[in-house]
Amino acid sequence: MSLSSEYFDELYAADADPWGIERGWYEERKRAVVLAALPRPRYARAFEPGCAGGSLSVPLAARCDELVCWDPAQRAVDATRARLADRPHVRVEQGALPPRTPDGTFDLVVASEVVYYLDDADRAAFWDAVTERLRPGGHLLAVHWLREAPEYPVEGGAVHDELADRPGLARVVRHDEADFRLEVYARTPPEPRSVAQETGLR
Ligand SMILES: C[S@@+](CC[C@H](N)C(=O)[O-])C[C@H]1O[C@@H](n2cnc3c(N)ncnc32)[C@H](O)[C@@H]1O
């Protein structure tokens, strides 16, 4: 079973920052790696499911013309809304993956530490929805903790292994270290181009 919204509401009732995302070098550095891994300097419309308190949403908002942030936990939604209140191009909504995804299409989806909360059927539905909603050449960035988390339906490594087999997506970035794996996939067709090719270096 996917972890329920109530599970996350309880975590947030006990602590406004249950994973210590706002505290410490590990998360700060990982956010820097995420932002550096995005192949393009700007995106037209991005979706960030599982935004938590908005610590990644803030720098993402600076790279996007429009950003839709979702979280099932009301406390997380309130915190992200308050943080981004002065940025009218950002919409923060209470929402859980799947079956719902926001309306319209995106050229960036950032799934950071969220897909391992979904069971097999929900992950398959999420990958289908992302593939359908990504514009041609658009990017999916996925990043997940690789160490043990027995209460989650699936381990982070398995999330990335199954992503590699999805049709319509081609990997353009892979960053692997002991604690987390980060990958960026491009929606195909067209054939993905490297950052050097996209920026005219070759
Ligand atoms: C570990 S935090 C990750 C926060 C942020 N993405 C980051 O990497 O800094 C996971 C967040 O995902 C949210 N979440 C859990 N299940 C979800 C679902 N089915 N759809 C969207 N978000 C979900 C939780 O409420 C929580 O705020």
The ligand as an ORCA input file, in Angstrom:
! r2SCAN-3c Opt
* xyz 0 1
  C      10.977     13.627      2.259
  S       9.853     14.898      1.837
  C      10.631     15.526      0.356
  C      10.536     16.998      0.224
  C      11.200     17.622     -0.998
  N      10.698     17.042     -2.235
  C      12.689     17.519     -0.914
  O      13.265     16.627     -1.519
  O      13.292     18.324     -0.196
  C       8.493     14.005      1.140
  C       7.235     14.832      0.948
  O       6.377     14.073      0.059
  C       5.047     14.234      0.504
  N       4.252     13.096     -0.046
  C       4.030     11.889      0.492
  N       3.242     11.131     -0.296
  C       2.966     11.883     -1.384
  C       2.181     11.676     -2.539
  N       1.519     10.534     -2.747
  N       2.100     12.679     -3.449
  C       2.759     13.848     -3.256
  N       3.519     14.101     -2.164
  C       3.612     13.136     -1.241
  C       5.152     14.237      2.018
  O       4.031     14.830      2.640
  C       6.444     15.029      2.216
  O       6.187     16.406      2.415
*
